[in-house]
Every structure is written in structure tokens, then in C-alpha cells.
Amino acid sequence: MVAEAPEISVHFGRFRVAEIVLNERALAQFDDGPRPEAVGLLADARVKAICWNGTSTGWLGFDTDRALSAAIERRTGVAASSSVLSLADAFRRTRVGVERYGLGHPVQR
């Protein structure tokens, strides 16, 4: 996506997600325990933006990503958003008439 933009560099971080189900143990993976360390390491690279690319918004809701983005900004001082929030924003900005869309993500049973 950025191959034709040599002024942009892309950095990745990750935290462990071992199980995707709707139970207390699995949902605890998304608590603020491991995420601050992951975003802190990205901020160390002096990035200008951090974009969370998890699909957890698909079952936890947009407010979860808004709160996560705000927490990342408070912790790092770096502008933050998520891929799902950015997608929804792109739908609004392009005015293509998208009112609902489906988001697929893996589920373990």
C-alpha cells in the first residue's frame, strides 16, 4: 500500500491473541495488560500515527476502538485510530451510501 510513497515507513507490533471466543478468559486478552507495552514499543520508533488493526471491534463495538485509540494517544502522545474506525470513516467521507457492512473474523469453537 505504501510502495509508491517512499517517505512513509511502516512498523508493526503485536500482542498475543490465542483464542477468539466470547468468554471471560478470551475477552481478558483485550484488557489493557499487554496492549500498552505493544503500543509503547511502536511509539519508541517515533511514529506519527498508530493504527490498531484488530477485528475485536466486530464483536466489542466501535466504542471499544474509540476508547482504545484515546488510551493509546494518552499513553504515547501519538495520534491513534483503528482499521475498523478508519473504514467506517472512509464510508462516511466517500458518500457511497454504505449504511451497513459485514466484518468477518475468525472464531474458535
Phi and psi restraints in degrees (range 20) as a CNS / XPLOR table:
assign (resid 1 and name C) (resid 2 and name N)
       (resid 2 and name CA) (resid 2 and name C) 1.0 -112.0 20.0 2
assign (resid 2 and name N) (resid 2 and name CA)
       (resid 2 and name C) (resid 3 and name N) 1.0 13.6 20.0 2
assign (resid 2 and name C) (resid 3 and name N)
       (resid 3 and name CA) (resid 3 and name C) 1.0 -57.9 20.0 2
assign (resid 3 and name N) (resid 3 and name CA)
       (resid 3 and name C) (resid 4 and name N) 1.0 -32.7 20.0 2
assign (resid 3 and name C) (resid 4 and name N)
       (resid 4 and name CA) (resid 4 and name C) 1.0 -95.6 20.0 2
assign (resid 4 and name N) (resid 4 and name CA)
       (resid 4 and name C) (resid 5 and name N) 1.0 15.0 20.0 2
assign (resid 4 and name C) (resid 5 and name N)
       (resid 5 and name CA) (resid 5 and name C) 1.0 -128.0 20.0 2
assign (resid 5 and name N) (resid 5 and name CA)
       (resid 5 and name C) (resid 6 and name N) 1.0 77.1 20.0 2
assign (resid 5 and name C) (resid 6 and name N)
       (resid 6 and name CA) (resid 6 and name C) 1.0 -62.4 20.0 2
assign (resid 6 and name N) (resid 6 and name CA)
       (resid 6 and name C) (resid 7 and name N) 1.0 -15.8 20.0 2
assign (resid 6 and name C) (resid 7 and name N)
       (resid 7 and name CA) (resid 7 and name C) 1.0 -79.4 20.0 2
assign (resid 7 and name N) (resid 7 and name CA)
       (resid 7 and name C) (resid 8 and name N) 1.0 -4.8 20.0 2
assign (resid 7 and name C) (resid 8 and name N)
       (resid 8 and name CA) (resid 8 and name C) 1.0 -108.4 20.0 2
assign (resid 8 and name N) (resid 8 and name CA)
       (resid 8 and name C) (resid 9 and name N) 1.0 131.5 20.0 2
assign (resid 8 and name C) (resid 9 and name N)
       (resid 9 and name CA) (resid 9 and name C) 1.0 -115.7 20.0 2
assign (resid 9 and name N) (resid 9 and name CA)
       (resid 9 and name C) (resid 10 and name N) 1.0 150.3 20.0 2
assign (resid 9 and name C) (resid 10 and name N)
       (resid 10 and name CA) (resid 10 and name C) 1.0 -119.0 20.0 2
assign (resid 10 and name N) (resid 10 and name CA)
       (resid 10 and name C) (resid 11 and name N) 1.0 132.2 20.0 2
assign (resid 10 and name C) (resid 11 and name N)
       (resid 11 and name CA) (resid 11 and name C) 1.0 -124.7 20.0 2
assign (resid 11 and name N) (resid 11 and name CA)
       (resid 11 and name C) (resid 12 and name N) 1.0 144.5 20.0 2
assign (resid 11 and name C) (resid 12 and name N)
       (resid 12 and name CA) (resid 12 and name C) 1.0 -123.6 20.0 2
assign (resid 12 and name N) (resid 12 and name CA)
       (resid 12 and name C) (resid 13 and name N) 1.0 146.8 20.0 2
assign (resid 12 and name C) (resid 13 and name N)
       (resid 13 and name CA) (resid 13 and name C) 1.0 -137.5 20.0 2
assign (resid 13 and name N) (resid 13 and name CA)
       (resid 13 and name C) (resid 14 and name N) 1.0 163.1 20.0 2
assign (resid 13 and name C) (resid 14 and name N)
       (resid 14 and name CA) (resid 14 and name C) 1.0 -150.9 20.0 2
assign (resid 14 and name N) (resid 14 and name CA)
       (resid 14 and name C) (resid 15 and name N) 1.0 150.1 20.0 2
assign (resid 14 and name C) (resid 15 and name N)
       (resid 15 and name CA) (resid 15 and name C) 1.0 -127.6 20.0 2
assign (resid 15 and name N) (resid 15 and name CA)
       (resid 15 and name C) (resid 16 and name N) 1.0 157.6 20.0 2
assign (resid 15 and name C) (resid 16 and name N)
       (resid 16 and name CA) (resid 16 and name C) 1.0 -69.2 20.0 2
assign (resid 16 and name N) (resid 16 and name CA)
       (resid 16 and name C) (resid 17 and name N) 1.0 128.6 20.0 2
assign (resid 16 and name C) (resid 17 and name N)
       (resid 17 and name CA) (resid 17 and name C) 1.0 -127.9 20.0 2
assign (resid 17 and name N) (resid 17 and name CA)
       (resid 17 and name C) (resid 18 and name N) 1.0 106.2 20.0 2
assign (resid 17 and name C) (resid 18 and name N)
       (resid 18 and name CA) (resid 18 and name C) 1.0 -99.3 20.0 2
assign (resid 18 and name N) (resid 18 and name CA)
       (resid 18 and name C) (resid 19 and name N) 1.0 -16.4 20.0 2
assign (resid 18 and name C) (resid 19 and name N)
       (resid 19 and name CA) (resid 19 and name C) 1.0 -151.4 20.0 2
assign (resid 19 and name N) (resid 19 and name CA)
       (resid 19 and name C) (resid 20 and name N) 1.0 133.4 20.0 2
assign (resid 19 and name C) (resid 20 and name N)
       (resid 20 and name CA) (resid 20 and name C) 1.0 -120.5 20.0 2
assign (resid 20 and name N) (resid 20 and name CA)
       (resid 20 and name C) (resid 21 and name N) 1.0 91.3 20.0 2
assign (resid 20 and name C) (resid 21 and name N)
       (resid 21 and name CA) (resid 21 and name C) 1.0 -146.6 20.0 2
assign (resid 21 and name N) (resid 21 and name CA)
       (resid 21 and name C) (resid 22 and name N) 1.0 166.7 20.0 2
assign (resid 21 and name C) (resid 22 and name N)
       (resid 22 and name CA) (resid 22 and name C) 1.0 -95.0 20.0 2
assign (resid 22 and name N) (resid 22 and name CA)
       (resid 22 and name C) (resid 23 and name N) 1.0 68.7 20.0 2
assign (resid 22 and name C) (resid 23 and name N)
       (resid 23 and name CA) (resid 23 and name C) 1.0 -133.2 20.0 2
assign (resid 23 and name N) (resid 23 and name CA)
       (resid 23 and name C) (resid 24 and name N) 1.0 166.6 20.0 2
assign (resid 23 and name C) (resid 24 and name N)
       (resid 24 and name CA) (resid 24 and name C) 1.0 -58.8 20.0 2
assign (resid 24 and name N) (resid 24 and name CA)
       (resid 24 and name C) (resid 25 and name N) 1.0 -44.2 20.0 2
assign (resid 24 and name C) (resid 25 and name N)
       (resid 25 and name CA) (resid 25 and name C) 1.0 -63.0 20.0 2
assign (resid 25 and name N) (resid 25 and name CA)
       (resid 25 and name C) (resid 26 and name N) 1.0 -46.0 20.0 2
assign (resid 25 and name C) (resid 26 and name N)
       (resid 26 and name CA) (resid 26 and name C) 1.0 -67.4 20.0 2
assign (resid 26 and name N) (resid 26 and name CA)
       (resid 26 and name C) (resid 27 and name N) 1.0 -41.5 20.0 2
assign (resid 26 and name C) (resid 27 and name N)
       (resid 27 and name CA) (resid 27 and name C) 1.0 -66.3 20.0 2
assign (resid 27 and name N) (resid 27 and name CA)
       (resid 27 and name C) (resid 28 and name N) 1.0 -27.2 20.0 2
assign (resid 27 and name C) (resid 28 and name N)
       (resid 28 and name CA) (resid 28 and name C) 1.0 -63.9 20.0 2
assign (resid 28 and name N) (resid 28 and name CA)
       (resid 28 and name C) (resid 29 and name N) 1.0 -21.0 20.0 2
assign (resid 28 and name C) (resid 29 and name N)
       (resid 29 and name CA) (resid 29 and name C) 1.0 -60.3 20.0 2
assign (resid 29 and name N) (resid 29 and name CA)
       (resid 29 and name C) (resid 30 and name N) 1.0 -24.4 20.0 2
assign (resid 29 and name C) (resid 30 and name N)
       (resid 30 and name CA) (resid 30 and name C) 1.0 -97.8 20.0 2
assign (resid 30 and name N) (resid 30 and name CA)
       (resid 30 and name C) (resid 31 and name N) 1.0 7.0 20.0 2
assign (resid 30 and name C) (resid 31 and name N)
       (resid 31 and name CA) (resid 31 and name C) 1.0 -67.4 20.0 2
assign (resid 31 and name N) (resid 31 and name CA)
       (resid 31 and name C) (resid 32 and name N) 1.0 173.8 20.0 2
assign (resid 31 and name C) (resid 32 and name N)
       (resid 32 and name CA) (resid 32 and name C) 1.0 -77.8 20.0 2
assign (resid 32 and name N) (resid 32 and name CA)
       (resid 32 and name C) (resid 33 and name N) 1.0 10.2 20.0 2
assign (resid 32 and name C) (resid 33 and name N)
       (resid 33 and name CA) (resid 33 and name C) 1.0 -62.1 20.0 2
assign (resid 33 and name N) (resid 33 and name CA)
       (resid 33 and name C) (resid 34 and name N) 1.0 -70.7 20.0 2
assign (resid 33 and name C) (resid 34 and name N)
       (resid 34 and name CA) (resid 34 and name C) 1.0 -81.0 20.0 2
assign (resid 34 and name N) (resid 34 and name CA)
       (resid 34 and name C) (resid 35 and name N) 1.0 -24.7 20.0 2
assign (resid 34 and name C) (resid 35 and name N)
       (resid 35 and name CA) (resid 35 and name C) 1.0 -63.8 20.0 2
assign (resid 35 and name N) (resid 35 and name CA)
       (resid 35 and name C) (resid 36 and name N) 1.0 -43.1 20.0 2
assign (resid 35 and name C) (resid 36 and name N)
       (resid 36 and name CA) (resid 36 and name C) 1.0 -57.8 20.0 2
assign (resid 36 and name N) (resid 36 and name CA)
       (resid 36 and name C) (resid 37 and name N) 1.0 -36.9 20.0 2
assign (resid 36 and name C) (resid 37 and name N)
       (resid 37 and name CA) (resid 37 and name C) 1.0 -64.8 20.0 2
assign (resid 37 and name N) (resid 37 and name CA)
       (resid 37 and name C) (resid 38 and name N) 1.0 -43.8 20.0 2
assign (resid 37 and name C) (resid 38 and name N)
       (resid 38 and name CA) (resid 38 and name C) 1.0 -62.4 20.0 2
assign (resid 38 and name N) (resid 38 and name CA)
       (resid 38 and name C) (resid 39 and name N) 1.0 -45.7 20.0 2
assign (resid 38 and name C) (resid 39 and name N)
       (resid 39 and name CA) (resid 39 and name C) 1.0 -72.8 20.0 2
assign (resid 39 and name N) (resid 39 and name CA)
       (resid 39 and name C) (resid 40 and name N) 1.0 -29.9 20.0 2
assign (resid 39 and name C) (resid 40 and name N)
       (resid 40 and name CA) (resid 40 and name C) 1.0 -62.7 20.0 2
assign (resid 40 and name N) (resid 40 and name CA)
       (resid 40 and name C) (resid 41 and name N) 1.0 -40.3 20.0 2
assign (resid 40 and name C) (resid 41 and name N)
       (resid 41 and name CA) (resid 41 and name C) 1.0 -65.5 20.0 2
assign (resid 41 and name N) (resid 41 and name CA)
       (resid 41 and name C) (resid 42 and name N) 1.0 -38.5 20.0 2
assign (resid 41 and name C) (resid 42 and name N)
       (resid 42 and name CA) (resid 42 and name C) 1.0 -64.8 20.0 2
assign (resid 42 and name N) (resid 42 and name CA)
       (resid 42 and name C) (resid 43 and name N) 1.0 -42.9 20.0 2
assign (resid 42 and name C) (resid 43 and name N)
       (resid 43 and name CA) (resid 43 and name C) 1.0 -62.6 20.0 2
assign (resid 43 and name N) (resid 43 and name CA)
       (resid 43 and name C) (resid 44 and name N) 1.0 -31.3 20.0 2
assign (resid 43 and name C) (resid 44 and name N)
       (resid 44 and name CA) (resid 44 and name C) 1.0 -59.7 20.0 2
assign (resid 44 and name N) (resid 44 and name CA)
       (resid 44 and name C) (resid 45 and name N) 1.0 -24.5 20.0 2
assign (resid 44 and name C) (resid 45 and name N)
       (resid 45 and name CA) (resid 45 and name C) 1.0 -79.8 20.0 2
assign (resid 45 and name N) (resid 45 and name CA)
       (resid 45 and name C) (resid 46 and name N) 1.0 3.6 20.0 2
assign (resid 45 and name C) (resid 46 and name N)
       (resid 46 and name CA) (resid 46 and name C) 1.0 57.8 20.0 2
assign (resid 46 and name N) (resid 46 and name CA)
       (resid 46 and name C) (resid 47 and name N) 1.0 45.6 20.0 2
assign (resid 46 and name C) (resid 47 and name N)
       (resid 47 and name CA) (resid 47 and name C) 1.0 -74.7 20.0 2
assign (resid 47 and name N) (resid 47 and name CA)
       (resid 47 and name C) (resid 48 and name N) 1.0 159.6 20.0 2
assign (resid 47 and name C) (resid 48 and name N)
       (resid 48 and name CA) (resid 48 and name C) 1.0 -97.0 20.0 2
assign (resid 48 and name N) (resid 48 and name CA)
       (resid 48 and name C) (resid 49 and name N) 1.0 -13.3 20.0 2
assign (resid 48 and name C) (resid 49 and name N)
       (resid 49 and name CA) (resid 49 and name C) 1.0 -156.1 20.0 2
assign (resid 49 and name N) (resid 49 and name CA)
       (resid 49 and name C) (resid 50 and name N) 1.0 148.3 20.0 2
assign (resid 49 and name C) (resid 50 and name N)
       (resid 50 and name CA) (resid 50 and name C) 1.0 -123.7 20.0 2
assign (resid 50 and name N) (resid 50 and name CA)
       (resid 50 and name C) (resid 51 and name N) 1.0 127.5 20.0 2
assign (resid 50 and name C) (resid 51 and name N)
       (resid 51 and name CA) (resid 51 and name C) 1.0 -120.1 20.0 2
assign (resid 51 and name N) (resid 51 and name CA)
       (resid 51 and name C) (resid 52 and name N) 1.0 114.7 20.0 2
assign (resid 51 and name C) (resid 52 and name N)
       (resid 52 and name CA) (resid 52 and name C) 1.0 -72.1 20.0 2
assign (resid 52 and name N) (resid 52 and name CA)
       (resid 52 and name C) (resid 53 and name N) 1.0 128.8 20.0 2
assign (resid 52 and name C) (resid 53 and name N)
       (resid 53 and name CA) (resid 53 and name C) 1.0 -117.3 20.0 2
assign (resid 53 and name N) (resid 53 and name CA)
       (resid 53 and name C) (resid 54 and name N) 1.0 42.0 20.0 2
assign (resid 53 and name C) (resid 54 and name N)
       (resid 54 and name CA) (resid 54 and name C) 1.0 -95.2 20.0 2
assign (resid 54 and name N) (resid 54 and name CA)
       (resid 54 and name C) (resid 55 and name N) 1.0 155.5 20.0 2
assign (resid 54 and name C) (resid 55 and name N)
       (resid 55 and name CA) (resid 55 and name C) 1.0 -95.4 20.0 2
assign (resid 55 and name N) (resid 55 and name CA)
       (resid 55 and name C) (resid 56 and name N) 1.0 8.6 20.0 2
assign (resid 55 and name C) (resid 56 and name N)
       (resid 56 and name CA) (resid 56 and name C) 1.0 -61.0 20.0 2
assign (resid 56 and name N) (resid 56 and name CA)
       (resid 56 and name C) (resid 57 and name N) 1.0 -22.8 20.0 2
assign (resid 56 and name C) (resid 57 and name N)
       (resid 57 and name CA) (resid 57 and name C) 1.0 -59.6 20.0 2
assign (resid 57 and name N) (resid 57 and name CA)
       (resid 57 and name C) (resid 58 and name N) 1.0 -27.8 20.0 2
assign (resid 57 and name C) (resid 58 and name N)
       (resid 58 and name CA) (resid 58 and name C) 1.0 -58.1 20.0 2
assign (resid 58 and name N) (resid 58 and name CA)
       (resid 58 and name C) (resid 59 and name N) 1.0 -28.8 20.0 2
assign (resid 58 and name C) (resid 59 and name N)
       (resid 59 and name CA) (resid 59 and name C) 1.0 -122.5 20.0 2
assign (resid 59 and name N) (resid 59 and name CA)
       (resid 59 and name C) (resid 60 and name N) 1.0 -11.6 20.0 2
assign (resid 59 and name C) (resid 60 and name N)
       (resid 60 and name CA) (resid 60 and name C) 1.0 -102.0 20.0 2
assign (resid 60 and name N) (resid 60 and name CA)
       (resid 60 and name C) (resid 61 and name N) 1.0 -14.1 20.0 2
assign (resid 60 and name C) (resid 61 and name N)
       (resid 61 and name CA) (resid 61 and name C) 1.0 95.7 20.0 2
assign (resid 61 and name N) (resid 61 and name CA)
       (resid 61 and name C) (resid 62 and name N) 1.0 158.7 20.0 2
assign (resid 61 and name C) (resid 62 and name N)
       (resid 62 and name CA) (resid 62 and name C) 1.0 -60.9 20.0 2
assign (resid 62 and name N) (resid 62 and name CA)
       (resid 62 and name C) (resid 63 and name N) 1.0 -35.5 20.0 2
assign (resid 62 and name C) (resid 63 and name N)
       (resid 63 and name CA) (resid 63 and name C) 1.0 -60.9 20.0 2
assign (resid 63 and name N) (resid 63 and name CA)
       (resid 63 and name C) (resid 64 and name N) 1.0 -30.6 20.0 2
assign (resid 63 and name C) (resid 64 and name N)
       (resid 64 and name CA) (resid 64 and name C) 1.0 -63.3 20.0 2
assign (resid 64 and name N) (resid 64 and name CA)
       (resid 64 and name C) (resid 65 and name N) 1.0 -44.7 20.0 2
assign (resid 64 and name C) (resid 65 and name N)
       (resid 65 and name CA) (resid 65 and name C) 1.0 -69.7 20.0 2
assign (resid 65 and name N) (resid 65 and name CA)
       (resid 65 and name C) (resid 66 and name N) 1.0 -35.4 20.0 2
assign (resid 65 and name C) (resid 66 and name N)
       (resid 66 and name CA) (resid 66 and name C) 1.0 -63.1 20.0 2
assign (resid 66 and name N) (resid 66 and name CA)
       (resid 66 and name C) (resid 67 and name N) 1.0 -43.8 20.0 2
assign (resid 66 and name C) (resid 67 and name N)
       (resid 67 and name CA) (resid 67 and name C) 1.0 -65.9 20.0 2
assign (resid 67 and name N) (resid 67 and name CA)
       (resid 67 and name C) (resid 68 and name N) 1.0 -40.7 20.0 2
assign (resid 67 and name C) (resid 68 and name N)
       (resid 68 and name CA) (resid 68 and name C) 1.0 -63.3 20.0 2
assign (resid 68 and name N) (resid 68 and name CA)
       (resid 68 and name C) (resid 69 and name N) 1.0 -44.7 20.0 2
assign (resid 68 and name C) (resid 69 and name N)
       (resid 69 and name CA) (resid 69 and name C) 1.0 -60.7 20.0 2
assign (resid 69 and name N) (resid 69 and name CA)
       (resid 69 and name C) (resid 70 and name N) 1.0 -43.4 20.0 2
assign (resid 69 and name C) (resid 70 and name N)
       (resid 70 and name CA) (resid 70 and name C) 1.0 -63.6 20.0 2
assign (resid 70 and name N) (resid 70 and name CA)
       (resid 70 and name C) (resid 71 and name N) 1.0 -40.4 20.0 2
assign (resid 70 and name C) (resid 71 and name N)
       (resid 71 and name CA) (resid 71 and name C) 1.0 -65.8 20.0 2
assign (resid 71 and name N) (resid 71 and name CA)
       (resid 71 and name C) (resid 72 and name N) 1.0 -39.6 20.0 2
assign (resid 71 and name C) (resid 72 and name N)
       (resid 72 and name CA) (resid 72 and name C) 1.0 -62.7 20.0 2
assign (resid 72 and name N) (resid 72 and name CA)
       (resid 72 and name C) (resid 73 and name N) 1.0 -44.7 20.0 2
assign (resid 72 and name C) (resid 73 and name N)
       (resid 73 and name CA) (resid 73 and name C) 1.0 -62.5 20.0 2
assign (resid 73 and name N) (resid 73 and name CA)
       (resid 73 and name C) (resid 74 and name N) 1.0 -43.0 20.0 2
assign (resid 73 and name C) (resid 74 and name N)
       (resid 74 and name CA) (resid 74 and name C) 1.0 -62.3 20.0 2
assign (resid 74 and name N) (resid 74 and name CA)
       (resid 74 and name C) (resid 75 and name N) 1.0 -43.5 20.0 2
assign (resid 74 and name C) (resid 75 and name N)
       (resid 75 and name CA) (resid 75 and name C) 1.0 -69.6 20.0 2
assign (resid 75 and name N) (resid 75 and name CA)
       (resid 75 and name C) (resid 76 and name N) 1.0 -39.8 20.0 2
assign (resid 75 and name C) (resid 76 and name N)
       (resid 76 and name CA) (resid 76 and name C) 1.0 -108.2 20.0 2
assign (resid 76 and name N) (resid 76 and name CA)
       (resid 76 and name C) (resid 77 and name N) 1.0 -21.6 20.0 2
assign (resid 76 and name C) (resid 77 and name N)
       (resid 77 and name CA) (resid 77 and name C) 1.0 75.5 20.0 2
assign (resid 77 and name N) (resid 77 and name CA)
       (resid 77 and name C) (resid 78 and name N) 1.0 11.8 20.0 2
assign (resid 77 and name C) (resid 78 and name N)
       (resid 78 and name CA) (resid 78 and name C) 1.0 -108.1 20.0 2
assign (resid 78 and name N) (resid 78 and name CA)
       (resid 78 and name C) (resid 79 and name N) 1.0 137.8 20.0 2
assign (resid 78 and name C) (resid 79 and name N)
       (resid 79 and name CA) (resid 79 and name C) 1.0 -56.8 20.0 2
assign (resid 79 and name N) (resid 79 and name CA)
       (resid 79 and name C) (resid 80 and name N) 1.0 137.9 20.0 2
assign (resid 79 and name C) (resid 80 and name N)
       (resid 80 and name CA) (resid 80 and name C) 1.0 -139.5 20.0 2
assign (resid 80 and name N) (resid 80 and name CA)
       (resid 80 and name C) (resid 81 and name N) 1.0 149.5 20.0 2
assign (resid 80 and name C) (resid 81 and name N)
       (resid 81 and name CA) (resid 81 and name C) 1.0 -154.6 20.0 2
assign (resid 81 and name N) (resid 81 and name CA)
       (resid 81 and name C) (resid 82 and name N) 1.0 -167.6 20.0 2
assign (resid 81 and name C) (resid 82 and name N)
       (resid 82 and name CA) (resid 82 and name C) 1.0 -134.9 20.0 2
assign (resid 82 and name N) (resid 82 and name CA)
       (resid 82 and name C) (resid 83 and name N) 1.0 160.7 20.0 2
assign (resid 82 and name C) (resid 83 and name N)
       (resid 83 and name CA) (resid 83 and name C) 1.0 -62.9 20.0 2
assign (resid 83 and name N) (resid 83 and name CA)
       (resid 83 and name C) (resid 84 and name N) 1.0 -38.7 20.0 2
assign (resid 83 and name C) (resid 84 and name N)
       (resid 84 and name CA) (resid 84 and name C) 1.0 -70.0 20.0 2
assign (resid 84 and name N) (resid 84 and name CA)
       (resid 84 and name C) (resid 85 and name N) 1.0 -41.6 20.0 2
assign (resid 84 and name C) (resid 85 and name N)
       (resid 85 and name CA) (resid 85 and name C) 1.0 -64.2 20.0 2
assign (resid 85 and name N) (resid 85 and name CA)
       (resid 85 and name C) (resid 86 and name N) 1.0 -38.5 20.0 2
assign (resid 85 and name C) (resid 86 and name N)
       (resid 86 and name CA) (resid 86 and name C) 1.0 -66.2 20.0 2
assign (resid 86 and name N) (resid 86 and name CA)
       (resid 86 and name C) (resid 87 and name N) 1.0 -38.6 20.0 2
assign (resid 86 and name C) (resid 87 and name N)
       (resid 87 and name CA) (resid 87 and name C) 1.0 -63.3 20.0 2
assign (resid 87 and name N) (resid 87 and name CA)
       (resid 87 and name C) (resid 88 and name N) 1.0 -45.8 20.0 2
assign (resid 87 and name C) (resid 88 and name N)
       (resid 88 and name CA) (resid 88 and name C) 1.0 -62.0 20.0 2
assign (resid 88 and name N) (resid 88 and name CA)
       (resid 88 and name C) (resid 89 and name N) 1.0 -39.4 20.0 2
assign (resid 88 and name C) (resid 89 and name N)
       (resid 89 and name CA) (resid 89 and name C) 1.0 -64.6 20.0 2
assign (resid 89 and name N) (resid 89 and name CA)
       (resid 89 and name C) (resid 90 and name N) 1.0 -40.8 20.0 2
assign (resid 89 and name C) (resid 90 and name N)
       (resid 90 and name CA) (resid 90 and name C) 1.0 -61.9 20.0 2
assign (resid 90 and name N) (resid 90 and name CA)
       (resid 90 and name C) (resid 91 and name N) 1.0 -39.8 20.0 2
assign (resid 90 and name C) (resid 91 and name N)
       (resid 91 and name CA) (resid 91 and name C) 1.0 -61.1 20.0 2
assign (resid 91 and name N) (resid 91 and name CA)
       (resid 91 and name C) (resid 92 and name N) 1.0 -42.9 20.0 2
assign (resid 91 and name C) (resid 92 and name N)
       (resid 92 and name CA) (resid 92 and name C) 1.0 -65.6 20.0 2
assign (resid 92 and name N) (resid 92 and name CA)
       (resid 92 and name C) (resid 93 and name N) 1.0 -44.0 20.0 2
assign (resid 92 and name C) (resid 93 and name N)
       (resid 93 and name CA) (resid 93 and name C) 1.0 -69.5 20.0 2
assign (resid 93 and name N) (resid 93 and name CA)
       (resid 93 and name C) (resid 94 and name N) 1.0 -35.9 20.0 2
assign (resid 93 and name C) (resid 94 and name N)
       (resid 94 and name CA) (resid 94 and name C) 1.0 -80.0 20.0 2
assign (resid 94 and name N) (resid 94 and name CA)
       (resid 94 and name C) (resid 95 and name N) 1.0 -17.9 20.0 2
assign (resid 94 and name C) (resid 95 and name N)
       (resid 95 and name CA) (resid 95 and name C) 1.0 54.9 20.0 2
assign (resid 95 and name N) (resid 95 and name CA)
       (resid 95 and name C) (resid 96 and name N) 1.0 42.9 20.0 2
assign (resid 95 and name C) (resid 96 and name N)
       (resid 96 and name CA) (resid 96 and name C) 1.0 -86.3 20.0 2
assign (resid 96 and name N) (resid 96 and name CA)
       (resid 96 and name C) (resid 97 and name N) 1.0 3.3 20.0 2
assign (resid 96 and name C) (resid 97 and name N)
       (resid 97 and name CA) (resid 97 and name C) 1.0 86.0 20.0 2
assign (resid 97 and name N) (resid 97 and name CA)
       (resid 97 and name C) (resid 98 and name N) 1.0 16.1 20.0 2
assign (resid 97 and name C) (resid 98 and name N)
       (resid 98 and name CA) (resid 98 and name C) 1.0 -76.3 20.0 2
assign (resid 98 and name N) (resid 98 and name CA)
       (resid 98 and name C) (resid 99 and name N) 1.0 117.7 20.0 2
assign (resid 98 and name C) (resid 99 and name N)
       (resid 99 and name CA) (resid 99 and name C) 1.0 -107.7 20.0 2
assign (resid 99 and name N) (resid 99 and name CA)
       (resid 99 and name C) (resid 100 and name N) 1.0 -28.1 20.0 2
assign (resid 99 and name C) (resid 100 and name N)
       (resid 100 and name CA) (resid 100 and name C) 1.0 -141.3 20.0 2
assign (resid 100 and name N) (resid 100 and name CA)
       (resid 100 and name C) (resid 101 and name N) 1.0 146.5 20.0 2
assign (resid 100 and name C) (resid 101 and name N)
       (resid 101 and name CA) (resid 101 and name C) 1.0 -147.6 20.0 2
assign (resid 101 and name N) (resid 101 and name CA)
       (resid 101 and name C) (resid 102 and name N) 1.0 158.5 20.0 2
assign (resid 101 and name C) (resid 102 and name N)
       (resid 102 and name CA) (resid 102 and name C) 1.0 -100.7 20.0 2
assign (resid 102 and name N) (resid 102 and name CA)
       (resid 102 and name C) (resid 103 and name N) 1.0 143.3 20.0 2
assign (resid 102 and name C) (resid 103 and name N)
       (resid 103 and name CA) (resid 103 and name C) 1.0 -124.5 20.0 2
assign (resid 103 and name N) (resid 103 and name CA)
       (resid 103 and name C) (resid 104 and name N) 1.0 116.7 20.0 2
assign (resid 103 and name C) (resid 104 and name N)
       (resid 104 and name CA) (resid 104 and name C) 1.0 -93.9 20.0 2
assign (resid 104 and name N) (resid 104 and name CA)
       (resid 104 and name C) (resid 105 and name N) 1.0 143.9 20.0 2
assign (resid 104 and name C) (resid 105 and name N)
       (resid 105 and name CA) (resid 105 and name C) 1.0 -151.7 20.0 2
assign (resid 105 and name N) (resid 105 and name CA)
       (resid 105 and name C) (resid 106 and name N) 1.0 154.3 20.0 2
assign (resid 105 and name C) (resid 106 and name N)
       (resid 106 and name CA) (resid 106 and name C) 1.0 -70.9 20.0 2
assign (resid 106 and name N) (resid 106 and name CA)
       (resid 106 and name C) (resid 107 and name N) 1.0 146.8 20.0 2
assign (resid 106 and name C) (resid 107 and name N)
       (resid 107 and name CA) (resid 107 and name C) 1.0 -133.3 20.0 2
assign (resid 107 and name N) (resid 107 and name CA)
       (resid 107 and name C) (resid 108 and name N) 1.0 131.2 20.0 2
assign (resid 107 and name C) (resid 108 and name N)
       (resid 108 and name CA) (resid 108 and name C) 1.0 -96.8 20.0 2
assign (resid 108 and name N) (resid 108 and name CA)
       (resid 108 and name C) (resid 109 and name N) 1.0 144.2 20.0 2
